[in-house]
């Protein structure tokens, strides 16, 4: 899997929500993507960013296996934090 990361940001999600990271990245086989990764393991969602821009949130059309991407996304988050880019 060939992924290139463009942006990684942490969101506190208020005072009672579950914090998460948002990643914008490019998958060489799927195009521009957005990943949402919660702190709890096995809680990740991935969508095609261009399809989202057109309002496509349908299962089967704009749904990707979070478990397929999650290890790569968590690795990118860890590298991002090590570089001190995390707020």
Backbone as ProteinMPNN parsed JSONL, in Angstrom:
{"seq_chain_A": "XXXXXXXXXXXXXXXXXXXXXXXXXXXXXXXXXXXXXXXXXXXXXXXXXXXXXXXXXXXXXXXXXXXXXXXXXXXXXXXXXXXXXXX", "coords_chain_A": {"N_chain_A": [[0.85, -1.17, 0.0], [0.632, 2.131, -0.93], [0.904, 5.101, 0.566], [0.593, 8.606, 0.926], [0.958, 11.261, 3.074], [-0.776, 14.249, 3.724], [-1.908, 15.988, 5.623], [-2.286, 16.048, 9.143], [-4.194, 16.117, 11.986], [-5.173, 16.671, 15.373], [-8.134, 16.273, 17.264], [-9.899, 17.345, 20.035], [-12.569, 16.941, 20.55], [-14.53, 18.176, 22.147], [-15.644, 18.321, 25.634], [-16.671, 15.949, 26.484], [-16.636, 14.153, 24.458], [-15.182, 11.615, 22.315], [-11.81, 11.788, 21.694], [-10.029, 12.272, 18.563], [-8.001, 11.701, 15.617], [-7.58, 13.341, 12.487], [-6.76, 12.581, 9.23], [-5.512, 13.56, 6.132], [-4.824, 12.08, 3.151], [-3.127, 10.489, 0.384], [-3.902, 7.68, -1.429], [-2.367, 5.532, -3.548], [-3.873, 3.829, -5.133], [-6.529, 4.504, -4.693], [-6.959, 7.255, -4.598], [-7.481, 10.607, -3.307], [-7.886, 10.679, 0.16], [-9.615, 10.596, 3.334], [-8.999, 9.985, 6.689], [-10.295, 8.988, 9.817], [-9.326, 8.579, 13.007], [-9.795, 7.132, 16.04], [-8.811, 7.168, 19.529], [-9.095, 4.664, 20.747], [-8.194, 1.377, 19.947], [-8.879, -0.246, 16.817], [-10.845, 1.452, 15.952], [-11.532, 3.197, 13.449], [-12.185, 5.161, 10.56], [-12.47, 5.466, 7.045], [-12.611, 7.422, 4.133], [-13.177, 8.351, 0.686], [-12.018, 11.398, -0.268], [-12.732, 13.098, -2.399], [-15.18, 12.019, -3.227], [-16.642, 12.535, -0.92], [-16.799, 15.315, -1.089], [-18.698, 15.6, -3.04], [-20.893, 14.804, -1.687], [-21.237, 12.108, -1.292], [-21.75, 9.622, 0.853], [-22.378, 7.037, 1.004], [-22.663, 3.616, 1.955], [-20.649, 1.121, 0.54], [-20.245, 2.571, -1.75], [-18.708, 4.788, -1.005], [-17.032, 3.705, 1.045], [-14.557, 2.259, 3.013], [-12.318, -0.242, 4.19], [-11.589, 0.202, 7.446], [-9.889, -1.275, 9.088], [-7.994, -2.116, 7.321], [-6.548, 0.143, 6.685], [-5.897, 1.231, 9.171], [-3.417, 0.449, 10.684], [-1.427, 1.775, 9.182], [-2.257, 4.42, 9.298], [-2.155, 4.923, 12.066], [0.596, 4.64, 12.449], [1.533, 6.818, 10.954], [0.458, 8.889, 12.496], [1.902, 8.519, 14.895], [4.519, 9.06, 14.009], [4.187, 11.712, 13.287], [3.66, 12.859, 15.79], [6.098, 12.358, 17.063], [7.771, 14.061, 15.68], [7.05, 16.374, 16.793], [4.938, 17.817, 15.842], [2.442, 17.816, 16.811], [-0.303, 19.387, 18.313]], "CA_chain_A": [[0.0, 0.0, 0.0], [1.424, 3.355, -1.064], [0.169, 6.238, 1.101], [1.307, 9.861, 1.12], [0.165, 12.032, 4.022], [-0.77, 15.694, 3.485], [-2.267, 16.726, 6.84], [-2.683, 15.25, 10.31], [-4.605, 17.002, 13.065], [-5.821, 16.068, 16.536], [-9.337, 16.967, 17.706], [-10.295, 16.951, 21.388], [-13.976, 16.533, 20.471], [-15.273, 18.714, 23.28], [-15.251, 17.858, 26.969], [-17.177, 14.61, 26.791], [-16.548, 13.306, 23.273], [-14.002, 10.767, 22.165], [-10.821, 12.459, 20.838], [-9.661, 11.565, 17.346], [-7.118, 12.334, 14.634], [-8.045, 13.378, 11.108], [-5.631, 12.538, 8.311], [-5.759, 13.651, 4.696], [-3.724, 11.363, 2.516], [-3.352, 9.961, -0.952], [-3.678, 6.253, -1.648], [-2.05, 5.446, -4.977], [-4.891, 3.072, -5.863], [-7.889, 4.998, -4.423], [-7.032, 8.711, -4.722], [-7.414, 11.419, -2.086], [-8.662, 10.026, 1.199], [-9.621, 11.159, 4.678], [-9.112, 8.966, 7.73], [-10.634, 9.431, 11.166], [-8.78, 7.531, 13.877], [-10.047, 7.376, 17.453], [-7.745, 6.656, 20.389], [-9.318, 3.237, 20.993], [-7.805, 0.51, 18.841], [-9.924, -0.791, 15.955], [-11.866, 2.466, 15.723], [-11.053, 4.064, 12.381], [-13.049, 5.263, 9.387], [-11.749, 6.0, 5.894], [-13.477, 7.807, 3.018], [-12.569, 9.041, -0.443], [-12.268, 12.813, -0.032], [-13.421, 13.693, -3.548], [-16.577, 11.565, -3.166], [-17.277, 13.294, 0.168], [-17.062, 16.661, -1.583], [-19.936, 15.517, -3.819], [-21.961, 14.371, -0.806], [-21.369, 10.651, -1.297], [-21.388, 8.96, 2.103], [-23.071, 5.751, 0.943], [-21.944, 2.364, 2.16], [-20.421, 0.408, -0.709], [-19.781, 3.526, -2.751], [-17.616, 5.538, -0.385], [-16.692, 3.063, 2.316], [-13.302, 1.516, 2.899], [-12.046, -1.004, 5.406], [-10.748, 0.894, 8.412], [-8.847, -2.173, 9.594], [-6.976, -2.217, 6.279], [-5.755, 1.377, 6.739], [-5.591, 1.669, 10.535], [-2.003, 0.397, 11.101], [-0.671, 2.803, 8.458], [-2.672, 5.724, 9.826], [-1.598, 5.065, 13.423], [2.027, 4.835, 12.288], [1.72, 8.213, 10.523], [0.173, 9.726, 13.672], [3.041, 8.385, 15.816], [5.648, 9.796, 13.425], [3.809, 13.124, 13.373], [3.833, 13.249, 17.184], [7.534, 12.331, 17.366], [8.382, 15.246, 15.099], [6.631, 17.531, 17.562], [3.952, 18.563, 15.073], [1.148, 17.661, 17.467], [-0.67, 20.507, 19.187]], "C_chain_A": [[0.896, 1.233, 0.0], [0.585, 4.549, -0.619], [1.104, 7.427, 1.266], [0.428, 10.753, 1.973], [0.352, 13.524, 3.797], [-1.038, 16.493, 4.754], [-2.698, 15.741, 7.923], [-3.0, 16.234, 11.435], [-5.332, 16.216, 14.145], [-7.025, 16.922, 16.924], [-9.741, 16.44, 19.082], [-11.72, 16.441, 21.433], [-14.754, 16.951, 21.721], [-14.803, 18.163, 24.609], [-15.729, 16.449, 27.269], [-17.127, 13.667, 25.59], [-15.286, 12.474, 23.266], [-13.013, 11.443, 21.216], [-10.448, 11.603, 19.631], [-8.648, 12.37, 16.537], [-7.813, 12.298, 13.278], [-6.803, 13.443, 10.228], [-6.132, 12.692, 6.884], [-4.555, 13.037, 4.025], [-4.113, 10.906, 1.119], [-2.979, 8.489, -0.958], [-3.479, 6.099, -3.147], [-3.106, 4.688, -5.776], [-6.312, 3.627, -5.686], [-8.049, 6.509, -4.56], [-6.904, 9.401, -3.384], [-8.391, 10.864, -1.064], [-8.639, 10.855, 2.481], [-9.82, 9.997, 5.65], [-9.424, 9.614, 9.057], [-10.26, 8.292, 12.1], [-9.003, 7.935, 15.332], [-8.941, 6.733, 18.281], [-7.878, 5.154, 20.633], [-8.968, 2.422, 19.747], [-9.033, -0.019, 18.101], [-11.091, 0.167, 15.756], [-11.31, 3.476, 14.723], [-12.057, 4.034, 11.233], [-12.258, 5.926, 8.271], [-12.746, 6.251, 4.763], [-12.649, 8.414, 1.901], [-12.981, 10.507, -0.332], [-13.039, 13.453, -1.18], [-14.886, 13.266, -3.586], [-17.327, 12.286, -2.048], [-17.66, 14.695, -0.296], [-18.341, 16.715, -2.416], [-21.107, 14.992, -2.989], [-22.164, 12.873, -0.743], [-20.837, 10.076, 0.007], [-21.968, 7.543, 2.148], [-22.134, 4.573, 1.189], [-21.828, 1.648, 0.817], [-19.929, 1.3, -1.824], [-18.583, 4.307, -2.234], [-17.364, 4.978, 1.009], [-15.476, 2.176, 2.09], [-13.028, 0.846, 4.231], [-11.069, -0.256, 6.303], [-9.615, 0.022, 8.914], [-7.713, -2.353, 8.586], [-6.005, -1.025, 6.364], [-5.208, 1.692, 8.126], [-4.114, 1.569, 10.923], [-1.155, 1.485, 10.437], [-0.999, 4.2, 8.991], [-2.099, 5.951, 11.218], [-0.077, 5.274, 13.379], [2.321, 6.282, 11.869], [1.467, 9.176, 11.681], [1.355, 9.694, 14.636], [4.252, 9.156, 15.291], [5.414, 11.299, 13.521], [4.035, 13.653, 14.794], [5.319, 13.293, 17.568], [8.242, 13.564, 16.822], [7.989, 16.518, 15.842], [5.608, 18.379, 16.838], [2.575, 18.55, 15.725], [0.901, 18.839, 18.399], [-0.994, 20.029, 20.583]], "O_chain_A": [[1.801, 1.36, 0.825], [-0.332, 4.967, -1.326], [2.251, 7.281, 1.688], [-0.733, 10.981, 1.633], [1.476, 14.013, 3.691], [-0.459, 17.562, 4.944], [-3.375, 14.748, 7.658], [-2.175, 17.076, 11.788], [-6.015, 15.23, 13.868], [-6.949, 18.151, 16.914], [-9.903, 15.235, 19.269], [-12.05, 15.596, 22.266], [-15.532, 16.174, 22.274], [-13.709, 17.608, 24.713], [-15.244, 15.818, 28.208], [-17.532, 12.509, 25.694], [-14.424, 12.629, 24.131], [-13.337, 11.654, 20.047], [-10.539, 10.376, 19.669], [-8.47, 13.568, 16.754], [-8.536, 11.354, 12.96], [-5.909, 14.258, 10.456], [-7.08, 12.018, 6.481], [-3.414, 13.417, 4.288], [-5.283, 10.938, 0.737], [-1.884, 8.105, -0.546], [-4.341, 6.498, -3.931], [-3.219, 4.89, -6.986], [-7.209, 3.263, -6.446], [-9.177, 6.997, -4.632], [-6.308, 8.871, -2.446], [-9.557, 10.611, -1.365], [-7.764, 11.697, 2.681], [-10.687, 9.145, 5.459], [-8.881, 10.669, 9.387], [-10.798, 7.189, 12.006], [-8.472, 8.943, 15.797], [-8.22, 5.861, 17.796], [-6.871, 4.451, 20.717], [-9.396, 2.745, 18.639], [-10.094, -0.211, 18.696], [-12.199, -0.258, 15.428], [-10.7, 4.476, 15.102], [-12.693, 3.013, 10.972], [-11.469, 6.839, 8.517], [-13.604, 5.418, 4.472], [-11.556, 8.928, 2.134], [-14.172, 10.816, -0.305], [-13.92, 14.277, -0.939], [-15.75, 14.068, -3.94], [-18.504, 12.612, -2.198], [-18.722, 15.203, 0.063], [-18.992, 17.757, -2.49], [-22.191, 14.76, -3.524], [-23.165, 12.409, -0.196], [-19.628, 10.046, 0.238], [-22.038, 6.929, 3.213], [-20.999, 4.531, 0.714], [-22.792, 1.579, 0.054], [-19.263, 0.832, -2.747], [-17.579, 4.468, -2.928], [-17.469, 5.685, 2.012], [-15.389, 1.445, 1.104], [-13.463, 1.324, 5.278], [-9.893, -0.098, 5.977], [-8.507, 0.507, 9.144], [-6.596, -2.705, 8.964], [-4.803, -1.172, 6.144], [-4.172, 2.346, 8.251], [-3.583, 2.541, 11.459], [-0.264, 2.05, 11.071], [-0.118, 5.051, 9.116], [-1.611, 7.04, 11.522], [0.466, 6.015, 14.197], [3.258, 6.895, 12.379], [2.18, 10.168, 11.831], [1.766, 10.738, 15.141], [4.933, 9.834, 16.06], [6.338, 12.063, 13.803], [4.539, 14.761, 14.976], [5.739, 14.175, 18.317], [9.196, 14.057, 17.425], [8.513, 17.598, 15.57], [5.422, 19.546, 17.182], [1.649, 19.201, 15.242], [1.775, 19.237, 19.169], [-1.323, 20.836, 21.451]]}, "name": "protein", "num_of_chains": 1, "seq": "XXXXXXXXXXXXXXXXXXXXXXXXXXXXXXXXXXXXXXXXXXXXXXXXXXXXXXXXXXXXXXXXXXXXXXXXXXXXXXXXXXXXXXX"}
